[in-house]
Amino acid sequence: MLLPGKQALQLLEEALTPCIPFTFPPRAVLFDEGEAATHFFWLRSGVVKLVRTGPNGSPHLFTVIGRPRPVGLADLFRGTFSARAEALTPVEACRIERARVLELMQQHAFIFQALTRKLDLEFRRLEERARRLQFCPPPCRLAHTLRDLAQELGLQPDGSLLLPITREELASLADLSQRTLSEALRTLEHEGLLQKLGPRRLRLHPDRLAVWLQQQRALFFPPLTGTRSESMQ
């Protein structure tokens, strides 16, 4: 029995209910890179960042998670955590031990088959996007990053995006230097795609941003011959 990834997540969450939630203050570490992955967390509320050690040994912000979902589940099958999970805001999450996961795998094997397939596809998509965006101009790279953050964290009623990360972390997430980040922000503002409202607050124009990104995609990422091009929207 094959389940869509979203449905598998819903069934898994139901199977894990009830659970005892843990609370973490901002900057608390849920798990660290390289630790034995004997458990994972199901994020119930709050925002978590995943940080990996870069090639030069410095920390690199890999992604930001702001929706209820498992954190570290894929690493449970690899043996060690591939990143450090740190709370950006007050976080509530359930800690699920490996023994409970093994029990669920016996009772609901089809859920984990669908879920691991989804996690693997998402991981490959993120890795492929990272490789492709190396050749994307800085404004395009930043636009993708801001759009992804808006989708993950949601916009305020006035259309603004509250950034739970620092300017330095935003540069790391977009794989830009801080100087290039400033230039890219000015370019996107000049294009009418965003407005800076404060140090960590931006007003985005999603429709304009989507059109502009499609234009950039056509310029820098023509469809590959013989393969189905991956949507970067």
N, C-alpha and C positions, 0 to 999 in steps of 0.2 A: 504494500500500500504506500503510494507516494503522496506526500502532503506538500502544499506550497509552504515556503519558509515562514511566512507570516502566520499561517494557521498553526504550524508546528510550535512557534513561539508562544502562541496563546494557549495551546494545550499543555505545553511544558509549564507555563506559569500556573495554570490551574492545578497541575499535578503537584506543584511545590507548595500549594496553599493548604493549610496555613503555615507560616514560618515565623521565626522570631527575628524581628528586624534589629539591626545594629545602626547606631547613629555615629556619624563622623563629622567633626568640625572642619571648617576650611583648612587646607594644607595637610590634613591627616592622610597617611598612606594606607590604602586598602591592601595592597600587596606590592612587592618590589620586584624589579627585573632580575631574573636569574634565580629567584626563590622556587622551591619545589611547589608545583601547582597541585596542592592537595585539596583544593576547594575553588569555588568561584562565587561571585556575588551577583545577586539579582537586584539591579538598581531600581528603587521604587520612587525616589524623588531626589532632586539635586542634580548637580553637574560634576562630572569626573573627567579629568584629562589623563591621557596615556602618553607617557614619555619614554623614549628609547635612547640608548647611548649611541651617538653618531659615530661615523668612521674615525673622527678625530678625537673621540673620547668625551665630547661635550654632549649635554642632554639635548635631545631633539623632540619637540612636541609633535606627536604622531597623529592624534585625533582627539576630539572632544565629544563626550557622550552626555546627552541631556534628556534622553527619553527612557522610559522603563524598558530595560532589556538586560540580558546577561552580560557581565563584565568578567572576562577571563575564562569563559567556558571553553573556547577553542584551545587555550593553553592547557586545559585539563587533560586533553588527549595527547599533548606534546610532551608533558612531563614537567616543564618549567615555564614560569611566566616570561613572556617576551617583552614586557614593558612594565614600568611602574605606574600604578593607578593612584592618583592623588585627587582628593576632593577639592573642588574649586569653590563650592558653596556648601552650606550644611547638607549632608547627604544621609538618606535612609536607605539601607540595603540589607537584604537577607543573605547570610552566608550559608552556602550549600556545600556540604562535605562530599568527598569522593564516594564514600560508602552509600550515601543517598543517591548519588548519580548512577552508580552501578545497579542499585535496586530498581531505579526508574528505567534503566536500559533494559532490564529483564522484563519489566511489566509493560513498557511502552517503547519497544525497540523502534517502531516505525517513526515515532516522534524524533528520536535522536538521529535516525538516518536522514530524515528531511532537514533537521536542524544543522547537522554537521555539513551536509551538502551546501546549505545556504551560507554558513559561516565561511566555508572554503571558497565559495564563489565570491563573496564579498571581500575576503582577504586578497584574492587574486586581482579583483577589480581595483582595489585601492593601490596595490603594488604596481599594476599596469598604468593606472592614472598618474602615479608619482613619476614613473619613468617617462611617460609622454609629456607631462607638464614641465619636465626639465628643459624642453625645447619651446615652451610657451613663453611669450614675453611677460615681463613682470606684472603689468596691469591685468592681463588675462589670468595669470596665476592667482593674483589677489582676488579677482572677481569670483573665480571658482571657489576659493576658500571662504569668502564672505557669504556666497550663496549657500554653500554647504552648512555653514554655521547657522544661517537663518533657518534652514530646513530642520536642523537638529534642535535648535533652541527655541525657535518660534519668534515672531515679531511682536512688538508691543502694539497696543491698539492704534497708536499714531503712525505705525509703519516703521518704527525705529528698531534697531538691533542693539541690545545691551550685551557688550562683550565681557565675559567673565575672566578673560585672560589679559595679560599685560601686552603692551605694544611689542616688547621683545618676543613674547610668546607668539603673537600674531605673525611676526616676521618669520619665526621658526616654523610655524604651521604652514605658511605659504612658501617656505624655503627661499626667503629673501633676506638681504641685509637690511638693517634699519634705515639706512639712507635710501636704498632702492624702494623700501616699503613706503616711505614718505613721497617719493616721486610717483609711485603707482597710485597712491591715494589721490594725489593732485590730478593725475590723468583721469581717473574714474570720476572725480568730481567735475572736471572740465567737460567730460562726456555727458554729464547730467545723469549719472547712474547712482550717485549717492551724495549725501550731504553730511558733513561732520558737525555733530551737535555737542560734542564734548570729548574728553579723553577716551572714554570707552563707550560712546554712544554714536551710532550712525543711523541716518535715515536712508533706507534702500528703496530703489524703484524696481521691483521685481520684473515687471513686464519689459522695461527698457533693458534691464540686465540680461534677460533671457535672449532677446533679439541680438544684443551686442555679442554675447557669447556664441551664438550660432554663427555670426559673421566671422568671429575669430576662429571658430572651429573649421569653417570652410577655407580660411586662409592658411591655417597651419596644420590641419589634420585632415587631408583629403582621404576618402574611403580607400581602404586597402583592397587591392585586386584579389578577387576570389574568396573574400571573407566578409562576414557581416560586420560592418563598422559598429563600434561600441558607442552608445550615446553618452556624451559628457555633460548632459543636462540633468 
